[in-house]
Amino acid sequence: MDKVKLSGAILVAMVIMSVLIVALAFTDVDLICVYALTAAVLALLVVVIVLIISGRKIAFEPDEGGFRVSGPLIRVTVPYASVSSVELRNSISIGVRTWGYGGVRYAGGNFANKEFGTYKLAVDARNKNFIVVAHSGKTLVFNLGTEDETLMAYNAVKSRLKL
């Protein structure tokens, strides 16, 4: 089970436990049970935070039918047939994060700016080159750890397209 699925499962368990805490707080149950469940929810929250933040670098995985980009709080699969354009840029205006992760080194999730509107982003802040992919009426912006890795990913996508 990967970190994203595990984090999601833990978050669901936390919600269920939180509902139980509230329900138990209004019953005759001993307060020690409420305290124990509260401690468990807090412990699970720490685990989720560690899983999300811990070294989730940006990954590019091409295959015959398309490619997958994954990183902190993002996983996008793009079929080559759905790509209408791909370009390599040395700068973009990232805009604002609407949902996702924005750390010192990595950013991933849903973002919005004037050029793309709402779009998906997966970037490593150390690299100032970006791949912009327009597909299925959506936009994906990503890069990898180095300029060379980003250029290789760009060429891998570009070589599969019939534009």
C-alpha positions in Angstrom: 0.0 0.0 0.0 1.5 3.3 -1.0 1.7 6.4 1.2 -1.3 8.2 -0.4 -3.7 5.2 0.1 -2.3 4.6 3.6 -2.8 8.3 4.5 -6.3 8.2 3.2 -7.2 5.1 5.2 -5.8 6.6 8.3 -7.7 9.9 7.7 -11.0 7.9 7.4 -10.2 6.0 10.6 -9.5 9.4 12.3 -12.9 10.7 11.2 -14.7 7.7 12.5 -12.9 7.8 15.8 -13.6 11.6 16.1 -17.3 10.9 15.7 -17.1 8.2 18.3 -15.3 10.6 20.7 -18.1 13.2 20.3 -20.8 10.5 20.7 -19.1 9.0 23.8 -18.7 12.4 25.4 -22.5 12.7 25.6 -23.0 9.3 27.1 -22.3 7.7 30.5 -19.1 6.1 29.3 -16.1 6.6 31.5 -14.0 9.6 30.5 -10.9 7.4 30.2 -12.4 5.9 27.1 -12.9 9.3 25.6 -9.3 10.3 26.5 -7.9 7.1 25.0 -9.7 7.6 21.7 -8.6 11.3 21.6 -5.0 10.2 22.2 -5.3 7.6 19.4 -6.7 10.2 17.0 -3.8 12.6 17.8 -1.3 9.8 17.3 -2.8 8.9 13.9 -2.7 12.6 12.9 1.0 12.7 13.6 1.5 9.5 11.5 -0.5 11.1 8.6 1.6 14.3 8.7 4.8 12.3 8.8 3.7 10.1 5.8 2.6 13.1 3.8 5.7 15.3 4.4 8.4 12.7 4.6 10.5 12.8 1.5 7.9 12.4 -1.1 9.8 13.5 -4.2 8.3 14.2 -7.6 8.2 11.0 -9.7 7.6 10.6 -13.5 6.6 7.2 -14.7 6.1 6.7 -18.4 4.5 3.7 -20.0 3.1 2.7 -23.4 -0.2 4.4 -23.1 0.7 7.5 -21.0 2.6 8.7 -18.0 2.0 9.2 -14.3 3.3 12.1 -12.2 3.2 11.8 -8.4 4.4 13.8 -5.5 3.2 15.3 -2.2 -0.6 15.0 -2.3 -0.8 14.5 -6.1 -1.0 11.6 -8.5 -2.0 12.3 -12.0 -2.2 9.8 -14.9 -2.2 11.3 -18.4 -2.9 9.2 -21.5 -0.7 10.4 -24.4 -3.8 10.5 -26.6 -5.3 13.2 -24.4 -2.3 15.6 -24.6 -3.0 18.6 -26.8 0.3 20.4 -26.1 3.5 20.0 -24.0 6.2 22.7 -23.5 9.3 23.2 -21.5 9.5 26.5 -19.6 12.2 28.1 -17.4 9.6 30.0 -15.3 5.9 30.0 -14.4 3.7 31.9 -12.1 2.6 29.2 -9.6 -0.2 31.3 -8.3 -2.1 30.1 -5.1 -2.5 26.7 -3.6 -6.2 25.7 -3.4 -5.6 22.2 -2.0 -2.4 20.3 -1.6 1.1 20.6 -0.1 3.4 23.5 -0.2 6.7 22.9 1.6 10.1 24.3 1.4 11.3 21.8 -1.2 8.2 20.3 -2.8 4.8 21.6 -3.8 1.9 19.4 -5.1 -1.8 19.4 -5.5 -4.4 21.8 -6.9 -3.2 25.4 -7.7 -4.7 28.4 -9.5 -3.2 31.2 -11.5 -4.3 33.6 -14.2 -2.8 31.7 -17.1 -4.0 28.2 -16.4 -7.0 28.8 -14.1 -7.2 25.8 -11.8 -4.4 23.3 -12.5 -2.4 20.4 -11.0 1.2 21.1 -9.9 4.0 18.8 -8.8 7.3 20.6 -8.5 10.7 20.5 -6.8 11.7 24.0 -5.8 15.4 23.4 -6.5 14.6 23.1 -10.2 13.5 26.2 -12.1 12.5 24.4 -15.3 8.9 23.2 -15.7 6.9 21.0 -18.1 3.5 22.3 -18.9 1.1 19.7 -20.3 -2.4 20.5 -21.6 -4.6 17.4 -21.7 -8.3 16.7 -21.7 -9.1 20.4 -21.1 -6.8 20.4 -18.0 -3.3 21.6 -17.2 -0.5 19.7 -15.4 2.7 21.5 -14.5 5.6 19.5 -13.1 9.3 19.1 -12.9 11.8 16.7 -11.4 14.8 17.0 -9.1 17.2 18.3 -11.7 17.1 20.1 -15.0 18.5 17.0 -16.8 15.7 14.8 -15.3 13.1 17.3 -16.3 14.5 17.5 -19.9 14.5 13.7 -20.2 10.8 13.6 -19.0 9.9 16.4 -21.5 11.6 14.5 -24.3 9.9 11.2 -23.3 6.4 12.9 -23.5 7.2 14.9 -26.6 8.5 11.8 -28.5 5.2 9.9 -27.9 2.9 12.7 -29.1 1.4 13.0 -32.6 1.1 16.8 -32.6 
